[in-house]
């Protein structure tokens, strides 16, 4: 998933720590420009193509590059050698043969139904607990890959090859009750790996494998998120909660392969990737078995003999030109214009969103500086995210650390465009693993730093809850 790790895609939807009986008396009103969440890049669009238009301020001379990137994002890759040299090199093991298969219409993926096998748009991250000898590797790798299966389970293989396994999802259900007596059923996925192709995943030699399911995140506004200055991101960091508000967001510090140094993470469910280019290169490599100048090694581990026997094609399989075109495409998928930012019911919901202190993590707006890419520079944007890591509680925990993110921490995802989600694909879900079928379910999974905000929502009347959701959907 391109942004599976980007990418994306992982997660908490309305984080915050508002106090029950919050004393926030600030009057929230319409703010100039918020109907254009992506500034001048925002596109007037809805329906199935709501996430598929280019930045509205893009010059005609740059539309060709966007279209070329779209082509490589949308069309399938094939095994090498092939007559389509620009698109060969798939595998030997992989999760999908095209980015669009997971980022459906440039939107979210979806989790399988109860008891079903995965059908492409979800993947499973893997790692094992680090030993003392592994610790020096963590600043560069972020995780310790499984010695046989690597850091991601590939559930497809080329003909004659051996897939790493099949992912089956079942759900555990429980109900949550609002103060007025209404109930909502929540579901929690339980992941099992069937038919492991290269032996058991767990072993006495390295302990139990850590697994984390992820669905593909939406692709809109990513270049704008990349354009937010590091200083603006770090201004919201409060690792030790010095202001005692219950929120202790922190930036992930990850490895920038191209710059060969540590950088601030922005993309992926745990902010494990620093740039869109690296996010895309990592997705080409992990999801499709395609090498690039950033990741020259195939997905096969040393213990997967059949996988090594099927290696073919030139390296890198994704040229720098193609990688750059796909990156340009992913930088410029536009955020839809909001049509009802001034609506009375929306503004009522906005007030409730603020009163519940959801904005402590879902930071409403940023202004991008002049040094960003051409379309993104000097834009006032409204993504409703701080891109920081927050403890979301035990219910959402995957117990799988990634760089500085621990097993309970997730990056705050942007909320812009979220109301178009089911227009783009009615089967998709919310949160990092797609467990939430509705926005209210997503809210009720919040805990940890967001526990008090959730309690505020649980105390709302049905009318207030409806207004809150109406506001979020308007974004």
C-alpha positions in Angstrom: 0.0 0.0 0.0 1.5 3.1 -1.1 1.0 4.9 1.7 0.5 2.0 3.9 3.1 2.4 5.4 2.1 6.9 3.6 1.9 5.0 3.4 -1.5 5.2 5.2 -3.5 4.6 6.7 -2.9 4.6 10.5 -5.9 5.4 12.5 -7.1 7.4 15.3 -9.7 9.8 13.8 -10.6 12.3 16.5 -7.9 12.2 19.1 -7.8 14.6 22.0 -8.1 14.9 25.8 -11.1 17.2 26.4 -12.3 17.0 30.0 -15.7 15.6 30.8 -17.8 18.7 31.5 -15.2 20.7 29.6 -15.1 24.4 30.6 -14.0 25.6 27.1 -16.1 28.7 26.6 -14.4 29.8 23.4 -17.0 30.6 20.7 -16.1 28.7 17.5 -17.2 30.2 14.2 -16.5 29.9 10.5 -12.9 31.0 9.7 -12.0 32.6 6.4 -10.7 30.1 3.9 -11.6 26.9 5.7 -13.9 25.9 2.9 -10.7 25.2 0.9 -8.8 22.7 3.1 -5.9 22.5 0.7 -5.8 26.2 0.0 -5.6 27.0 -3.7 -4.8 23.3 -4.4 -8.4 22.3 -3.4 -10.5 20.8 -6.1 -14.3 21.1 -6.5 -15.2 17.5 -6.9 -17.3 14.7 -5.3 -18.4 11.2 -6.0 -16.2 8.3 -7.0 -13.5 10.6 -8.3 -13.4 12.8 -5.2 -9.8 11.9 -4.4 -8.5 11.7 -8.0 -8.1 15.2 -9.3 -4.8 17.2 -9.5 -4.0 20.3 -7.5 -6.3 23.0 -8.8 -3.5 25.5 -9.1 -1.3 23.2 -11.2 0.0 24.8 -14.4 -1.1 23.0 -17.6 2.6 22.4 -18.4 2.9 20.2 -15.3 -0.3 18.1 -16.0 1.6 15.7 -18.2 3.9 14.7 -15.4 0.8 14.2 -13.2 -0.8 12.0 -15.8 2.4 9.9 -16.3 2.6 9.4 -12.5 -1.1 8.4 -12.5 -0.4 5.8 -15.2 2.3 4.1 -13.2 0.2 4.3 -10.1 -2.9 2.8 -11.7 -1.7 0.2 -14.2 -0.4 -3.3 -13.2 3.2 -4.3 -13.1 4.2 -7.7 -14.5 6.9 -10.3 -14.0 10.3 -9.9 -15.8 11.3 -10.3 -18.5 8.4 -8.8 -20.4 7.8 -6.7 -23.5 6.6 -3.8 -21.2 10.1 -3.0 -19.9 8.9 0.1 -18.0 6.5 -2.0 -15.9 8.3 -5.3 -15.3 10.0 -6.8 -12.3 7.0 -7.7 -10.1 7.8 -10.1 -7.3 8.9 -12.8 -6.8 6.7 -12.3 -3.7 4.3 -9.4 -3.3 1.0 -8.1 -2.0 -0.4 -6.6 -5.1 0.6 -5.8 -8.7 -0.6 -2.2 -8.7 -0.9 0.8 -6.3 -4.5 1.5 -7.2 -5.5 -2.1 -6.1 -5.0 -1.0 -2.5 -5.6 2.7 -2.7 -9.0 2.2 -4.3 -9.7 5.3 -6.5 -6.8 7.0 -4.5 -8.8 6.4 -1.3 -8.7 3.9 1.5 -8.4 0.2 1.4 -10.7 -2.1 3.4 -10.4 -4.9 5.8 -11.9 -8.4 5.0 -15.3 -9.4 6.4 -15.5 -11.6 9.4 -13.8 -15.0 8.7 -12.6 -14.0 5.2 -9.2 -14.1 3.7 -7.6 -10.8 2.8 -8.4 -9.5 -0.6 -5.5 -7.3 -1.4 -6.0 -3.9 0.3 -4.8 -4.8 3.7 -1.3 -6.0 4.7 0.3 -7.3 7.8 3.5 -5.8 9.2 5.9 -8.2 10.9 8.8 -7.9 13.3 10.4 -9.6 16.3 11.4 -8.2 19.7 15.0 -6.8 19.5 17.8 -8.5 21.4 20.7 -6.5 22.9 22.7 -7.2 19.7 19.9 -5.7 17.6 19.8 -2.3 19.4 22.3 -0.5 17.2 20.2 -1.4 14.1 17.0 0.3 15.4 17.9 3.9 14.6 18.4 2.8 10.9 15.7 0.1 10.5 13.1 1.1 13.0 12.1 -2.6 13.6 13.9 -6.0 13.7 12.5 -7.9 10.7 11.4 -11.5 11.1 14.5 -13.6 10.1 12.4 -15.7 7.7 9.5 -13.5 6.6 11.0 -10.0 6.8 9.0 -7.0 8.0 5.9 -7.6 5.9 4.0 -10.7 4.9 3.6 -11.1 1.2 0.6 -13.2 0.4 1.1 -13.6 -3.3 3.9 -15.1 -5.4 4.7 -15.4 -9.1 3.6 -18.7 -10.8 5.7 -21.5 -9.5 6.7 -19.5 -6.5 5.8 -19.8 -2.8 3.7 -17.1 -1.1 4.6 -16.4 2.5 1.1 -17.2 3.7 -2.6 -16.3 3.7 -4.1 -13.7 6.0 -7.4 -14.5 7.6 -9.4 -12.0 9.7 -12.0 -12.7 12.4 -13.5 -10.2 14.7 -14.2 -9.9 18.5 -17.3 -7.8 19.2 -18.4 -5.7 22.2 -20.9 -2.9 22.8 -20.4 0.6 24.1 -23.3 2.5 25.7 -23.8 6.2 25.5 -25.1 8.1 28.5 -28.6 8.3 26.9 -28.7 4.5 26.6 -28.0 4.1 22.9 -25.4 1.4 22.1 -22.9 0.9 19.3 -21.2 -2.4 18.5 -17.4 -2.3 18.0 -15.3 -5.0 16.3 -11.7 -5.8 16.9 -9.8 -7.8 14.2 -7.9 -11.0 15.1 -5.2 -11.8 12.5 -4.1 -15.4 11.7 -1.6 -16.5 9.1 -2.5 -19.7 7.3 -0.4 -21.9 5.2 3.0 -20.2 6.0 5.2 -20.9 3.0 8.5 -21.0 4.8 7.8 -22.7 8.1 6.2 -21.4 11.3 6.3 -17.7 12.1 7.2 -18.2 15.8 10.2 -20.0 17.1 12.1 -20.6 20.4 15.1 -18.9 18.7 13.5 -15.5 18.4 10.2 -15.5 20.3 6.8 -14.6 19.2 6.3 -12.6 16.0 4.7 -9.1 16.3 2.0 -8.5 13.8 0.1 -5.3 12.8 -2.6 -5.1 10.2 -2.8 -2.0 8.0 -5.2 -0.8 5.3 -4.2 1.7 2.7 -4.8 5.3 3.6 -6.2 8.0 1.3 -3.8 9.7 -1.0 -5.1 13.3 -0.9 -3.1 16.3 0.4 0.1 14.4 0.9 2.3 17.0 -0.7 0.8 19.6 1.6 1.6 17.5 4.7 5.1 17.2 3.4 5.3 21.0 3.0 4.5 21.8 6.7 7.7 23.1 8.2 9.6 21.0 10.8 9.4 23.9 13.2 5.7 24.0 13.0 5.4 20.3 13.7 7.7 20.4 16.6 6.0 23.4 18.1 3.1 21.0 19.0 5.4 18.4 20.6 5.0 18.0 24.3 6.7 14.6 25.1 6.7 15.1 28.9 3.3 16.8 29.0 4.8 19.9 30.6 1.5 21.8 30.4 -0.3 18.9 32.2 -3.2 18.7 29.7 -2.9 14.9 29.3 -1.6 15.2 25.7 2.1 14.2 25.1 2.5 14.1 21.4 5.9 13.5 20.0 7.4 13.4 16.5 8.8 10.1 15.3 12.5 10.3 14.4 13.2 7.9 11.5 15.9 7.1 9.0 16.0 9.1 5.7 17.6 6.7 3.3 18.4 9.3 0.6 19.9 11.8 3.0 21.6 9.1 5.2 20.5 10.7 8.4 17.7 10.8 11.0 14.7 12.9 10.1 11.1 13.7 11.3 8.6 11.0 10.3 5.4 12.2 8.6 3.9 9.3 6.6 2.6 5.9 7.6 0.4 4.8 10.5 3.3 5.4 12.9 5.0 8.2 11.0 7.7 5.8 10.0 8.6 7.5 6.7 10.2 11.0 6.3 9.3 11.8 2.7 6.8 10.8 0.1 9.6 9.7 -2.2 10.9 7.2 0.4 7.3 6.2 1.3 6.6 5.4 -2.4 9.9 3.5 -2.8 9.3 1.5 0.3 5.8 0.6 -1.0 7.1 -0.4 -4.4 9.7 -2.6 -2.6 7.5 -4.2 0.1 4.2 -4.3 -1.7 5.2 -5.3 -5.2 8.8 -6.6 -4.9 10.2 -3.8 -7.0 13.6 -2.4 -6.4 14.6 1.3 -6.8 17.7 3.4 -6.1 16.5 3.8 -2.5 15.8 0.1 -1.9 17.9 -2.1 -4.1 17.3 -5.4 -2.3 14.4 -7.7 -3.2 11.8 -8.7 -0.6 13.2 -12.3 -0.4 15.0 -13.1 2.8 18.1 -15.3 3.0 16.0 -18.3 4.0 13.6 -18.1 1.1 15.4 -20.3 -1.5 12.5 -20.5 -4.0 12.1 -16.7 -3.9 15.7 -16.2 -4.8 15.5 -18.7 -7.6 12.8 -16.6 -9.3 14.6 -13.3 -9.2 14.8 -11.7 -12.6 15.0 -8.3 -14.3 17.3 -5.3 -14.1 18.0 -3.4 -10.9 16.6 -0.9 -10.1 13.3 -2.1 -11.6 11.7 1.2 -10.9 13.8 3.9 -12.5 14.4 7.3 -10.8 12.3 8.9 -13.5 9.3 6.6 -12.8 9.7 7.0 -9.0 9.8 10.8 -9.3 6.7 10.9 -11.5 4.8 8.7 -9.1 6.0 10.9 -6.2 4.8 14.0 -8.1 1.4 12.4 -8.6 1.1 11.5 -5.0 2.2 15.1 -4.0 -0.6 16.6 -6.0 -3.8 14.6 -5.4 -6.1 17.4 -4.4 -8.2 17.7 -1.2 -11.9 18.3 -2.1 -13.5 21.8 -1.4 -15.9 21.9 1.5 -19.4 23.0 0.4 -21.0 23.5 3.8 -18.4 25.1 6.1 -20.8 27.9 7.0 -23.8 25.6 7.7 -25.4 26.1 11.1 -25.4 22.4 12.0 -21.7 22.0 10.8 -20.7 25.0 13.1 -22.6 23.4 16.0 -20.6 20.2 15.4 -17.4 22.2 15.1 -18.1 23.8 18.6 -18.6 20.3 20.0 -15.3 19.1 18.4 -13.5 22.0 20.1 -15.3 21.6 23.4 -14.3 17.9 23.5 -10.7 19.1 22.9 -10.3 17.0 19.8 -8.1 19.8 18.4 -5.4 19.0 20.9 -4.2 16.4 18.4 -6.2 17.1 15.3 -4.6 20.5 14.8 -6.9 22.4 12.4 -4.6 24.5 10.3 -1.1 25.3 9.2 0.5 27.8 6.8 3.1 26.4 4.4 6.2 28.4 3.6 7.6 29.6 0.3 10.2 26.9 0.1 7.7 24.1 -0.5 7.0 22.6 -3.9 5.4 25.0 -6.4 1.7 24.0 -6.0 2.0 23.7 -2.2 4.0 26.8 -1.3 2.4 29.6 0.6 -0.9 27.8 1.2 -3.1 28.0 4.3 -4.3 24.5 4.8 -6.8 22.7 7.2 -5.8 19.1 7.5 -6.8 18.5 11.2 -3.7 16.7 12.2 -0.5 17.4 14.1 1.3 14.4 12.4 2.6 13.5 15.9 2.5 10.2 17.8 -0.1 9.8 20.6 -0.9 6.9 23.0 -4.3 5.7 21.8 -4.8 3.1 24.5 -4.8 -0.6 24.8 -7.8 -1.2 22.5 -5.9 0.1 19.5 -2.5 -1.1 20.5 -0.6 -3.4 18.1 2.3 -3.9 20.6 4.7 -3.4 17.7 7.2 -0.5 18.1 8.5 1.4 15.1 11.5 3.7 15.6 10.4 5.9 18.5 6.7 4.9 18.3 5.8 2.3 21.0 3.1 -0.4 20.6 0.3 2.0 21.8 1.2 5.0 19.8 -0.2 6.1 16.4 0.3 9.1 14.2 -2.7 11.5 14.2 -4.2 11.1 10.7 -5.6 14.1 8.7 -9.4 14.3 8.6 -9.7 16.4 5.5 -11.9 14.7 2.8 -13.1 12.1 5.2 -16.8 12.7 4.4 -16.2 11.6 0.8 -14.7 8.2 2.0 -17.8 6.1 1.2 -18.5 8.0 -2.0 -15.1 6.8 -3.3 -15.6 3.2 -2.0 -18.6 2.2 0.1 -16.9 -0.9 1.5 -14.0 0.9 3.2 -13.4 1.3 6.9 -11.6 3.7 9.3 -8.6 3.5 11.6 -5.3 1.8 10.8 -6.8 -1.6 10.2 -10.3 -0.7 8.9 -12.1 -2.1 12.0 -14.4 0.9 12.3 -17.3 0.8 9.9 -18.5 4.3 10.8 -17.0 7.5 12.2 -18.8 7.1 15.5 -17.1 3.6 15.9 -13.8 5.2 15.2 -14.3 7.8 17.9 -15.3 5.1 20.4 -12.0 3.2 19.9 -10.1 6.3 21.2 -8.5 5.9 24.6 -5.2 6.7 26.2 -4.6 10.4 25.7 -8.0 10.6 24.0 -9.9 8.9 26.9 -11.4 12.1 28.3 -12.5 13.3 24.8 -14.2 10.0 24.3 -16.0 10.4 27.6 -17.2 13.8 26.5 -18.7 12.2 23.4 -20.3 9.4 25.4 -22.1 12.1 27.4 -23.5 13.9 24.4 -27.1 13.7 23.4 -28.1 12.0 20.2 -28.6 15.4 18.6 -25.1 16.6 19.7 -23.5 13.4 18.4 -25.2 13.8 15.1 -24.0 17.4 14.8 -20.4 16.3 15.7 -20.4 13.7 13.0 -22.0 16.1 10.6 -19.0 18.5 11.1 -16.4 15.7 10.7 -18.1 14.5 7.5 -18.1 18.1 6.2 -14.3 18.2 6.3 
